[in-house]
Amino acid sequence: MAREDFKSKLITCIFTIVMLISLVVFFMKKEIYYIIYVIFIYFTYVIFLYLEKRKILKMKLYIKILILVTIIIDVVGGFCFKLYDVTKWFDNAIHMFGSFSFTLLLNYIFHVKKISDSKIVIFVYATSLGIATGVFYEFVEFALDMILKTTTQEGLIDTNLDLIFDTFGAMIASILIIYRKDIHQYE
């Protein structure tokens, strides 16, 4: 347990440093939207840490790592290095990886395995959680485009490809949820 605690604290330190460096980069570039985005993400993570400390929410370390890696790739790769703008594949890849990570997270929070013993029911339910996360993210992008006049959605094809790759990521995570034994052992 002490070793798990150390790893968790180390991951939090690394994540904090990366987010602080990202804030400095965005501040120097005067990109206020990204500054707000990073602050919001970090504030959400602090809430998560609080819930963990109060033992309201606890999860396996590898799921936490996947979520934080998803966020770091999004912020650093996507926004600091502008990979969303200079590549065609990055957006699809991050949607698939993000949906995979968040499907595992939601599985852990909602204890999908306890819903049913049927693999089909678990697959459909877990996949639906992941797809719903992708749809929510598209709503957030749409709201940003409407309210803040950003250009996160490049049109219907972009939105549909995002949802398709969200579905692929959710399906892969659902298969892992069904066949990996330790993923169902809640702490």
Backbone torsions as a table, in degrees:
resi	resn	phi	psi	omega
1	MET	NA	-40.2	178.9
2	ALA	-63.6	-37.5	178.8
3	ARG	-66.3	-41.5	176.1
4	GLU	-60.2	-43.7	179.1
5	ASP	-61.2	-44.6	179.2
6	PHE	-61.2	-46.0	179.9
7	LYS	-61.3	-42.4	179.7
8	SER	-63.3	-42.2	178.3
9	LYS	-67.0	-38.8	177.6
10	LEU	-62.4	-45.1	179.0
11	ILE	-61.9	-40.9	178.2
12	THR	-63.9	-40.8	177.7
13	CYS	-62.7	-46.2	179.3
14	ILE	-61.8	-46.1	179.4
15	PHE	-60.2	-43.8	-179.7
16	THR	-61.9	-44.3	179.4
17	ILE	-62.6	-44.9	179.9
18	VAL	-62.6	-42.5	179.9
19	MET	-67.0	-37.7	177.9
20	LEU	-65.6	-43.0	177.6
21	ILE	-62.4	-41.5	177.9
22	SER	-61.1	-42.6	178.0
23	LEU	-59.8	-42.6	178.8
24	VAL	-62.5	-45.3	179.5
25	VAL	-59.7	-47.7	-179.3
26	PHE	-66.8	-34.9	177.1
27	PHE	-64.7	-44.3	179.4
28	MET	-64.1	-34.4	178.8
29	LYS	-84.8	-4.6	-177.9
30	LYS	58.2	41.8	179.0
31	GLU	-99.9	84.1	-172.4
32	ILE	-62.3	-36.5	-179.5
33	TYR	-61.6	-41.0	-179.7
34	TYR	-71.7	-33.4	175.2
35	ILE	-61.4	-47.3	178.5
36	ILE	-61.9	-41.6	179.9
37	TYR	-59.9	-48.4	-179.0
38	VAL	-65.1	-41.8	178.2
39	ILE	-62.4	-43.3	178.3
40	PHE	-61.5	-46.4	179.6
41	ILE	-61.0	-45.8	-177.9
42	TYR	-67.2	-39.3	176.7
43	PHE	-60.3	-41.8	177.2
44	THR	-61.9	-41.0	178.2
45	TYR	-64.6	-39.5	177.2
46	VAL	-62.2	-39.8	176.2
47	ILE	-61.7	-44.1	177.1
48	PHE	-58.1	-44.5	178.7
49	LEU	-62.1	-39.4	177.9
50	TYR	-62.3	-45.4	179.1
51	LEU	-63.7	-35.5	176.3
52	GLU	-66.9	-44.5	-179.3
53	LYS	-63.0	-36.6	179.0
54	ARG	-81.3	0.5	179.4
55	LYS	62.9	27.3	175.0
56	ILE	-83.3	-34.5	-179.3
57	LEU	-136.9	129.8	177.6
58	LYS	-144.4	139.9	179.3
59	MET	-144.7	170.1	178.9
60	LYS	-67.0	146.5	-176.0
61	LEU	-60.7	-38.1	-176.5
62	TYR	-67.1	-28.5	176.8
63	ILE	-71.3	-41.5	176.8
64	LYS	-60.1	-43.5	179.4
65	ILE	-62.2	-44.9	178.9
66	LEU	-59.0	-42.5	179.8
67	ILE	-64.5	-46.5	-178.4
68	LEU	-67.5	-37.1	176.0
69	VAL	-63.8	-41.3	176.9
70	THR	-57.7	-47.1	-179.4
71	ILE	-64.8	-43.4	-179.8
72	ILE	-63.6	-43.8	178.6
73	ILE	-61.6	-42.2	179.6
74	ASP	-62.0	-52.3	-175.2
75	VAL	-70.8	-53.1	-174.5
76	VAL	-75.1	-55.2	-178.0
77	GLY	-68.6	-49.3	-174.4
78	GLY	-71.4	-43.9	-172.6
79	PHE	-104.4	-44.6	178.7
80	CYS	-66.1	-47.4	-178.5
81	PHE	-95.1	3.8	174.3
82	LYS	57.9	33.2	-179.7
83	LEU	-66.0	-25.0	174.4
84	TYR	-62.7	-32.7	-176.6
85	ASP	-86.8	-32.8	-171.4
86	VAL	-100.8	-6.6	177.5
87	THR	-127.5	157.8	176.1
88	LYS	-94.4	-25.3	-173.2
89	TRP	-89.6	-23.0	-171.6
90	PHE	-61.2	-45.2	-178.7
91	ASP	-59.7	-44.8	178.8
92	ASN	-64.3	-42.8	-179.0
93	ALA	-63.6	-43.9	-178.3
94	ILE	-70.1	-32.1	175.3
95	HIS	-65.0	-43.1	-179.5
96	MET	-67.7	-47.2	-179.4
97	PHE	-66.3	-42.0	178.4
98	GLY	-63.7	-43.1	178.0
99	SER	-64.5	-39.4	175.5
100	PHE	-58.3	-51.2	-177.4
101	SER	-63.4	-47.1	-177.0
102	PHE	-72.2	-27.6	173.8
103	THR	-65.2	-42.1	175.8
104	LEU	-62.5	-42.0	178.6
105	LEU	-61.4	-48.4	-179.2
106	LEU	-65.8	-34.7	174.4
107	ASN	-58.4	-43.9	-177.7
108	TYR	-68.2	-40.2	180.0
109	ILE	-68.0	-45.1	-174.6
110	PHE	-95.7	4.6	175.9
111	HIS	50.0	57.9	-175.6
112	VAL	-53.7	-39.5	-176.8
113	LYS	-61.0	-26.8	-179.4
114	LYS	-77.9	-8.7	-179.3
115	ILE	-68.3	-44.3	-174.4
116	SER	-161.5	162.1	172.5
117	ASP	-91.1	-11.2	-178.6
118	SER	-75.2	124.7	179.2
119	LYS	-63.2	-35.0	179.7
120	ILE	-66.1	-44.7	179.4
121	VAL	-63.1	-44.5	178.9
122	ILE	-62.0	-44.6	-179.9
123	PHE	-59.5	-49.4	-178.1
124	VAL	-64.2	-44.4	-178.3
125	TYR	-65.3	-48.5	-179.1
126	ALA	-65.2	-42.3	177.9
127	THR	-61.9	-40.7	179.2
128	SER	-62.4	-38.9	176.9
129	LEU	-60.8	-44.1	179.9
130	GLY	-66.5	-42.0	178.6
131	ILE	-65.0	-40.4	178.9
132	ALA	-61.2	-36.2	176.7
133	THR	-63.6	-42.6	178.0
134	GLY	-63.7	-40.7	178.2
135	VAL	-64.1	-43.9	178.0
136	PHE	-58.3	-43.6	179.8
137	TYR	-62.3	-38.9	176.9
138	GLU	-64.8	-37.1	175.3
139	PHE	-62.2	-41.3	179.1
140	VAL	-63.7	-44.7	177.7
141	GLU	-60.0	-43.5	179.2
142	PHE	-61.6	-44.6	179.6
143	ALA	-62.2	-42.4	177.6
144	LEU	-61.1	-42.6	179.6
145	ASP	-64.1	-38.7	-178.0
146	MET	-76.4	-45.9	-173.2
147	ILE	-82.9	-49.0	-175.1
148	LEU	-97.0	-0.5	179.1
149	LYS	60.7	35.4	173.9
150	THR	-82.0	179.3	178.2
151	THR	-130.2	58.0	-179.5
152	THR	-78.6	-27.0	177.1
153	GLN	-107.0	125.4	-176.2
154	GLU	-97.2	11.3	178.6
155	GLY	131.5	-177.7	-175.2
156	LEU	-63.9	-40.1	-179.8
157	ILE	-63.1	-44.0	178.4
158	ASP	-59.9	-47.1	-179.6
159	THR	-62.5	-44.5	179.9
160	ASN	-65.5	-41.0	176.8
161	LEU	-63.5	-39.8	176.6
162	ASP	-57.8	-46.2	-178.4
163	LEU	-68.0	-35.8	177.3
164	ILE	-64.2	-46.3	-179.9
165	PHE	-70.7	-30.6	171.4
166	ASP	-60.4	-42.0	179.8
167	THR	-64.3	-44.5	177.9
168	PHE	-59.0	-47.0	179.5
169	GLY	-61.2	-42.5	179.4
170	ALA	-65.2	-38.9	-179.9
171	MET	-67.2	-41.7	178.2
172	ILE	-62.8	-44.3	177.8
173	ALA	-62.8	-38.8	-179.9
174	SER	-64.2	-38.9	176.3
175	ILE	-63.6	-42.3	176.5
176	LEU	-61.7	-43.0	179.2
177	ILE	-59.3	-41.1	-178.0
178	ILE	-68.9	-43.1	-169.6
179	TYR	-100.5	-13.1	179.2
180	ARG	-91.8	121.7	-173.3
181	LYS	-67.4	-49.6	-172.4
182	ASP	-71.6	-12.1	-179.5
183	ILE	-68.6	-18.9	-178.5
184	HIS	-94.6	-4.5	-178.9
185	GLN	-87.8	100.6	-177.0
186	TYR	-82.2	140.4	-177.1
187	GLU	-84.2	NA	NA
